[in-house]
Amino acid sequence: MLRGLRNASSGLIGKTVMAVVVGFLIISFAIWGIGDIFRGGGRTTVATIGKAEISSEQFRQIFNERLQQVSRQTGKPITPAQAQMFGFDQQILGQMIAESALDQEAAQLKLGVSDADISKQIMADPSFRGLSGGFDRGRFEQIIRQAGYTEPRYVAEQRNNILRRQLTSAISSDIRVSDTEAQAFNRFQNEQRSVQYVTLARAAAGEISSPPPDTLEKYFEERKLAFRAPEYRKIAVLTLSSEAIAKTINVSDEEAKKVYEERKEGRYSSPEKRDLQQIVFPTEDEAKAAAAKIASGASFDQVAAERNLKPGDITLTGATKTSIVDPAVAEAAFSLKPDEVSAPIKGRFGYALLKVTRIEPARVSPYEEVAADIKQELASEQAREKAGKLRNNIEDELAGGSRLDEVGTKLGIPVRVIDAVDRSGRGPDGKPVTGLPTTDILSGAFSSDVGIENDAVQIPDGFVYYDVLGITAPRDRTLEEVRGLVETRWREDEITERLKKKSEEMAVKLKDGTPFEQLAAENGLKVETASGLKRNSTDPLPAAAVDEIFKTAKDQAGASEGKDAIERIVFRVTDVSTPAFDPSSADAKTIVDTLRNAISDELLGQYITQIENRLGMTVNRAALNQAITGGGSAGY
């Protein structure tokens, strides 16, 4: 915006206009006061439900919390624009409206819950249990703080949740599913079909000659909108990537060796490890008797077997001295020679006999072995530090009104200019524009304008800055510009139409009694079979064909689309297998539970909708969009 003001006021006329604008702002402050500037211009409501309002700030807080939760789960920052694309904002707003409606209904019915009951429920939550198994207040405070709650807010939300459950459980707690419903669902879900079929691919359409000029021209005119050139944007892109910076950093052997010496003892060395066998005895006398038996020729395993111990019960592999919790046992274990059996050792849990079966000496990785990793790590560390400083410099330069290309030149960062790209990331040739650091900049570029400063887009190892340099408006193309594409589309449509007609004719012949093998041979096709198809099957036949197969009776024929719009499938249903249904089986129980949940969800949805309609509801779309776009981005 600052850059835009600078550009707008660069000339004499611009300076005069800007002076008038600023004058109006000063006058408006004098009339209205400046309080609203700091209060955000008054309260903005995203939605109203009955007597309750959902403010922009309330929605923004919940929206950002949920966005951050999803970002943490996926391990990748999710922008508000991406969230809107997936309908995330609508889901959250719908949930907030439903909760508000239930809260008002609970108040209308005078439902309540005591503080003691809320406290009891919170203290019984397993999430808040400490090492002792009981409620741990410190853990409770830590968990709710990490989730973005204060204690009063969390308690209030639990109170509302309990009251909502009182309402919803009254609607859905006693839903019963009849055997007839369960049997019908079982049949729909588990019915199986077998078919014979043939696949008509492009070759089955025969040779298609080039269309006459008038045919092609007519085809183009009827579909001119499909060949229209989209809006293109010329954009400048500056990518600040720590990975790219790291490739330019040369770490010397002197630096790497210094780090190696500092970290050698811990990071680049491994302690001695031993494989041990251990038998623990309750008394010293028993341990001495066992040691004497081993000294007389019995094996360690034989003594263990006499005590009903298996090899896995007495074996410890890859133990370090510090990993053995009993100091006396650890000291003895690491003083024994290979295959040597210890004298009885008094430990924490009794008297132990030890035997060392394998020793892996301590090892320090030589510098040459880890030098490349050290240099790469140091380069990455230095790159991240340099990227942080550069980002501050970039932000300062942009805030001062510099153009992106000026910033790149001043700071020595390449700025790439993309001459033309559409909303989908394609160039005028219809091919994807290569080298875009992220397609997330496209939505911003197409909602921005020339000379407008844009927010940076975060990528895994940095940020992408962009400027809109030019806009090419959408326009109708002439036939000559797209003749090759038009002819290709005409040919594709012609093939599709021919195959559709041919497949329907073949299906009619099958219905009239022509043997499938004969019909296939006449058309140079091979009859294939598929069995055990269910409604959700996608192999070997595509979903469109399976859908048609389950609409067709046994011994009847049909035709459908194949894996794409051109391919066609001609089939005949040879068998229909109705699944058996045992009301007492585990499968039946699963079906009943599924139906019960589905019916419960449907009833609750109808109940909440009825409450919302009775209370009255409005949504302010402009305020909703403002709350989202002004709400930041998860992970920043």
N, C-alpha and C positions, 0 to 999 in steps of 0.2 A: 504494500500500500504506500509506504514512504517513497518507493521508487516511482510509483505512479504519480504521486503529488509533485515529485521533483520534475518529472517529464512534462506534466501538465502546466507547471508554472515557469517553464524555461523561457518563454517569450513574453513580450510586453503585454499582449492581450491576455495570455494565460495568467500573468501576475495580477492583472486587474481583476480577472474573474475570481482568482483565489482570494484576493483581498475582500471582495464582496461576500464570498462564502464564509470566510472566517468572521467577517463582521456580523453576519446573520447568526452564527454560532454564539458569538459573544452576547448579542441581544437576547437570544433564546435563553442563555444562562441567567441573564439579568431578570427575565420575566418569570421563568419557571424555577430558578434556583438550580444548584448543582447536586442536590441530594440524590436525585434519581440516577445520576451518572454512577454514583457509588453503590446505589441499591440495585443496579441492574435494570432501571427503568420500570420498576414495579413487578409484581409477581406474575409469572407466566404459567398458565395451566396447560398441561399436556392432555389431560382427560378429566371429565367430570362424571361421576357416577352417584346418582342420588344427591345427598348433601355433602358428599366427600369430593375432594379434588386431589389429583395427582399432579404435583408441581414438576416443573422442568428439573429442579434440583433433585427431587426424590427419584425421578426416572433416571436421571443421569448417574446418580450414585449406584442404583441397582444395576443399570446397564453396564457401567464400567467394572463393577465387582464381578458380574457374570462373565464379561469379556476377558478379564484377567484370569479367572478360573479356567476358562476354556484354553486360553493361551498357555497357561502352565501345564495343562493336561496334554496339549498337542506339542509343546516345546517350541512353538513358533508364534511370534506376535500376530494378532489378528486386528486389522484396522476396522474402525466403525463402518467404512464403506463395504468391506467384505462381509461384516456382520449383517448389514442391511440386505446384501445380495442373497444371503441365506435365509432371510426373514426372521433373523434373531431378534430384531427390535419389536416386531409384531408379536412374537411369542412372549417376550417379557412383558410388554404392555398388556396383552390379553390376560396373563397370569395376575398382574397387579390389579386389573379391573375386577377379575373374578374374586380375588381375595378381599378387595374392598366391599364388593357386593355381599359376600358371606359375612364379613365383619358387621355390616349394617343390619343384616338379617338376624344375626346372633343378638345384637343390641335390642332389636325390635322384639324378639322373643324373650328378652331379659335372661339370657343364658349367662352363667358366670363360672369362674373357677377361683378357688382360694389360693392365696400366696403359698400356703403350706403344700398344696398339691403340686404347684409349679416347681417349688424347691425340691420336693420329693422326686419329681420326674427328672429334673436336671441332675441331681445327685445319683440317680440310678443309671444315667447314661454311661455305657462302657467306655466311651471316648474320653471321659474325664477321670478315669481311674488311674491311680498311681501305682507304684511298685508294691504297696501293701495290699492292693486289691480294692481299696476303698476310694471314696471321692477325694481328689487332690485339687485343692483350690488353685494352687499355682499353675497346674496343668490346664485347668478350666480357663483361667484368665489368659494364658498364652494362646490356647487354641482359638478362642473367640476373637482375640486381638488380631491374630494372623488372618482370620476370616473377615476382618474389617468391622467387628462389632464392639460397641461398649457394653458393659454389663446391663444397664437399664434397657438398652435397645434389644439385646438378646432375650432378656426376660420377657419384655413386652411381646416380642415375636413368638416366643413359646406359648404365652397366654393366648394369643390370637390363633395359633395352630391348634391348640387344644379345643378351643371353641369351634373352630371350623370342622374339626374331626367329629365333634358332637353332632353338628348339623349333617355332615355328609354320611356318617355311619348310620344315621336314622334312615337315609335313603337307600343305602347299598348293603346294609349288614345282613339282610335275610333274603338274598336273591336265590331262587331255585331254578335249576335247569332240568327240564323234562328229558326222559329217555328219547322221546321223538326228536327233540331239538339236537341232542347229542348224536343220535344216529344219523340225522340229516347232515350235520357238520362232518361226521366221520366219512360219510359217503362222498361229500364234496371234496374233502381233503385227500382221501386215500383211494378213491376209485382209480383203476388203471385201465389203460387202453392199448391195443396193439393195432398197427396199421401196415399196409403196403403203400409205398409211395415212390414217386419219381421226381427228380429235380430238373426244372427247365432253366438253364443258364443262358447267357447272351447268345451262344452259338445256335440255340434252338430258334432264334428269331429269324435266321436266314440272313442273306446279304441285303444291306440297306444302301441304296444309291444316294448320292448327294442330292439334296432337295433343289428344286427349281428356284430361281431367284425370287419369284413372286411368293412362293410358299414360305421361304425363309423370311422375307420382308413382313409378311402377314404375321408369322409366328413372333417376330421381334416386336411389332407394334402392339400385339395383344398382351405382351409380357414386358413392356418397356420398363416398368418400375423395377423388375427383377435385375435389370442390367444397369440401373442408375448408379452413377459414381457417388460414393458416400462422401461425407465431410472428412477432410484430411486436416491434420495439424502439423505444422513444422515446429519441432521442439528442440531445445538445447538441453543436454543431459550431462550433469557432473556427478560422477560416482565416487564417493569417499569410502573406500574399502580397505580395511586393515590387512586383508589377505593380499591385495595388490601392492600395498605399501611394503609389506613384509618381503616381497620378492625383490624390492629395490635396495633392501638393507643388507650390507655385507658385514657379517660378524667375524671378527678376526680370531685366530687361534689363541691369541693372548687372552681375549675376553672369555672365550669358551673354556680354556684351561683353568682360569680363575674360578669360574662357576663350578667346574668339575671338582676342583679341590675343596670348595666350600660344601658341596653336596655329596662328595664321594662316600663318606662314612654311612650315610643313611640311604640315599637314593640309588647310588650306583654300586652298592655292595649288598650281598645276601649273606646272612649269618649261617653258621653250621647247622645242618639239619640231620636228624637221626630217626630211623625206624626202630621202634621199641616194642618189646613184649613185657607185660606186667601182670603179675598175679598178686592180689592183696589178700592177706590172711588176718583173721581177727586177733590172733595171739602170736607172740614171738615164738613160742614153742612150736606151733604149727608151721611157721615160716622156716624155722631151723630144720625141722624134720623134712620138709620139702626140699630144702637146699641140700641136705645130706643125700636124699634120694637122687637128685640130679647129679651130685658129685659121684654117686655110685654107678652112673650110667644111664639113668632115666632121662628122657628128653623133656624139655620145657613144655612141649605140647602135651605129652603124656600126663604130666602133673596137672596141667590145666584141665584135661579131659576128666581126670579123677574127681575134679571139683565141679564137673558138669559145665565147664566153660568152653565155648567155641573159639576158634582162632580170631574171629571178628570181635569177640568180647575182650581179648587181651592185647590186641594190636593197635599201636598208634603210629601212623606214618607221617613223615615230614615234620616232626616236632622240632621247634627251636627251644633253646633253653628258657627263654622268657615266656613261651607258650604253655609250659608245664606249671600248673598253679601251686603245686606243693614244692617249696624250695628244697627240702631235703631230697626228694625224689629227683628233682631237676639236677641238683649237684651230683648225685650218684650216677644218673643216666649219662651225663656228659664227661664222666671220668672213666667210664668203662671202655674196653677195647671191643672190636667187633667179635660177636658170638660169645663174649664173656658174660657170665651170670654173676650178679651181685650177691653180696651177703644180705641178710634181712635188713631192711631199712625202715626205721620208724618214721612214718609219715602222718599226715592229718587224718587219714581214713583207716589206718591199721598198719600192719607190717608188710612191706612189699618186697618181692623178688623181681629184679629187672634183668632183661637180656637185650643187648644191642644187636640188631640184625643187619643194619646198613648205616653207613656214615657218608653224608654228602658234605665235603669240606666247605668252609666259608670261602666266598669268592668276591673279588672286587673287579668289576668290568673295567678293562683298560680304556684309556681316553679315546683311542682310535676307534673303538667299538661304538662309543656313544657320542662322538663328536658331532656327527650330522644332526642328531636329535637335539643336542644342546644348542647348536647354532640356529636351528629352526625355531626352537622355543624362545630363544633370546630375540630373534628377529620378530616373532609374533608379539612378544611383550613390548618391544620398542615401537612396533607398528601401532599397537593399540594406544600407547601413550601419545604417539605422534598424531594419530587420527583424532584423538580427543582435542588436542590443541588446534589442529586444522579445522575441526568443526566449529570451535569457538571463533576462529578467525573468519570462517565463511559466514557465520551468522552475523558477526559484526559488520563485515563488508556489505552484506545484503541489507542489513538494517540501515546502513549509511546510504543506500540508494544505488549501489553498484549493480551492473548487469552481471548475469552469470558468467558470460564469456570474459568479462573484465576480472571477475573474481578468480577464474581458472588461470588466466594469464599471470595475474599478480602472485598467486600462491603456487604456481607450477603444477596445477592439476589439469589433466586433459578434459576438455569439454567437447562432447560429440554432438553434432547437429544432425538430426534426422529430418530430411527434407519433407517427407510426407508419410503419415501413418494414420490409419483409421481407428475407430473405437475397438476393433477386435485385434489390433496389432498387425494388420496387413498393410502392405504398400500398394501403390497404384497397379502393380503387376499381379495383385491378388495373392502374393506369397507373404508368409510371415516375415516381418522385419527382424533381421538377426541382430544379436548383440544387445537387446534391451536388458538392462540389469534386473528389471522387474516389470511385469505388466501392470502392477498396481499404480504406476504413474499415469496410465492412460485415462482412468476415470477422473483423476484430478485435472489432467490436461484438458479434457473435454468439458469440464465444468468451470474452467478458468478462462482467461482472455489474454490478449497480447498486453505486456507491460504490467501484469499483476504478479505480485510476489506470492509464491506457493510454499506450503509447508513441505518439509523434506519427508520422504517415504523411507521407513526403516527396512533394511535388509539384514540377513543374519549376521553379517560382519561389518555393518556400517550404515550409511545413509545415502539416498539418491536425491539430488536437487534437480529441478527442471524449470525451464522457462518456455512459455508459448511464444514463438517468434512470428508465426503467421497462421492464418486460417483460410483454407480453400473450401468454399461452400459446396454442398452437394449439387449435382446437375445431371440432366439427362445426357446419356451418351448417344452418339450416332451409331447406326448399324455398322459402318465401316470400322469404327473403333473396336467393336467387340464381335466382328463377324465370326471369328474362329470359335469363340465361346458360345455364341448363339447357335452355330451349327452343331457343336458338341451337345448342347442341351436339347436341341431338336432331335438329334439322333438317339439320345438317352430316352426321351419321351416316346419316340417311335418304337424302340425296342421294348419298353415297358408295356405299351399298348398291345403290341403284337403278342407278347408272351402271356399277357392277361387274357386276351381273346382265345389264344390257343389252349391255355390251361382250362378255361371254362368249357370249351368244346370237348376236351378230353374227359372232363368230369361228367358231362352229359352222356357221352358214349359209354362210360363205365356204368352209369345208372341204367342205361338201356340194355346192358348185358354183355358188352364187349369184354372179353377176357383181358385182364390187366397186362399179362405177358405179351399178348398180341398187340395191344395198343402201344405198349412201350417199344416193341420191335419196329412197328411202323414209323415211329418217330425217332428211332435211333437212340433210345433211352434205356437205362437199366433199372429194373424194379428192385427196390431195397425194402427192408422190413425194420420196424422198430417196435419193441414190446416194453411193457412196464411203464408206459408214459403216465405221469401224473400232471395235474393242472399247472404245477409250478416247474415242470421239466423244461430245460433249455438245450438238451443234448439227447440224441443227435439232431433233433429238429428245433428250429427257432421258436420263440414264444408265440409269434403270430400264427404259425402253423398249428401249434399245440392248442391254442385257443379255438381255432376252427374245428379241430378234431373233436374237442369235447362238446361242440355244438351239433355234431353229426351223429346220427343213429348207427347202430351196428349194421354192417353190410352195405352201408350207403357211402357215396363218394363225395368229394368236395375239392376245392382249390383254394389256395391262400398265398399270401405274400411269403417270400422266403427270408433269408438273412438280410436282404436289403430290398429297396423298392423295385428293382428290376427282376430279381430271381423269383420264380414261382414254384410252388409245390402242388402236385396233384396226388391225392391220397384216397384210400378206401379203408374204412374201419373194419378190421377183421375180428376183433374181440373186445368185449367190455367186461371187466372183472369188478363185481361189487364187493367191497370189503366186508368181512364179518364184523359184528359188533358185540362185544361182551361188556355189559354195563359194570361188571365187577373188576375188569382188568385195569392195569396201570395206565394204559393208553386212554381208556375211557375217562379215568379220573383227570388226566391231563386235559382232555377235550372239555370236560365239564368246568374245570378251573379257568380255561381260556375263555369259554363262553360267559362264565359268570363275571369275569373281569371286564369283558367287552360290554356286556349289558350294564354292568355297574358304571362304567365310564360314560356310556350313552345316557343313562338316567341322570347322572350327576351333571353332564353337559346340558341336558334339557332343564334341569332344576336351576342351574346357575343362569342360563339364558332367560328363564322366566323371571328370576329376581332382577336381572339387569334391565329387562323390558319394563318391569313394574317401577323400578327406581328411576329409569331414564338415564341415558348415557350419551355423551358427546366426546369426540376426539378432535383435538386441535392439531391437524397435520403439520402446519407450519411450525408450531412450538415443538412438536415431536422431532422434526428434522433438525431444528436448531439445537435441541438438547443433545442430539446424537453428534452432529458435526462440531459442536462446541465442547464435546465430552472428552476429547483426547484420544489416545490410542493405547491399547494394551501393550505393555512391554516397554514403553518409552521411559 
